[in-house]
């Protein structure tokens, strides 16, 4: 992220039954990254949080994770 200034890193937190805790976790992770890498702009680390379990589908089965954090790379299109 320090060398590629275009892309973003979405931090998504899930905590079943407690969206405030999920929000606090997402913010804590973002703040940790920003403190460790001060050259990264906060706007490149968008946050989302949910008060539900994260559902993961593998084959025919669906699993629920009561608490989880997901990191999603958001690639920006190059302008022509």
N, C-alpha and C positions, 0 to 999 in steps of 0.2 A: 504494500500500500504506500510505502514511502517513495518508491521509485515510479509507480504508476498512479498518477494523480487523478485519473479519470474514473476509475472503478470505485464502487462502494461495497460495504460489508454490512449486511442487514443482520441485526441481532434479534432473535425471536425467542421469547421466554414463555413457557407454559407452567402453570401451577394449578392443578385441579382444585376448584373451590376458593381460590384466593388470587384474584387478578392484581391486587395491590402488591403482593409478594412477588409475583411474576414481573411486575413493572420495576420494583426495587432491584431485582436481580439483573434485569436487562440494563438498567442504569449503572449499576455497580460494575458490570463487565465493561460497558462503554468507558466509564471513567478510568478503570484500570488500564485499558488499552491507550487512552489518551494521555495518561500520566507516563506510561512506559514509552510512548512514541509521540512526543509533543508536536511533531511536524504534520501529523495527520489532522485534518479538519474534522470537527465534530459532526458536520453535516454529511460526511461520508460514512457515518455509522448510524443509520436510521434504526429505530427501535420499534418493536411490536411486542405486545404481551397479551396473554389470554388466561382467563380463569377456568380453563378446561384442560383436560388431558390431551397430549399430542397423540394423534393416531398415525401409526405406521403400518403400511400394508406390505406384506411379504408373501408373494405367491397367493394362495387362497386364504391366508389368515390375516387378520387385523389385530394389532397389538396396541394397547394404550399405555402411555408412559405418564404417570401422574405428575411428575416434575421433570422438565427437560429444557435445554437451551439448544437452539438451532442457529447455525451461522450460514448465511446465504450470500454468496458473492453476486453482486449486481454489476453486470458488465454494461458500460455505456457504449452506445453506438458511436462510431467515428463519423464526424461530419464530412460531407463530400464537398 
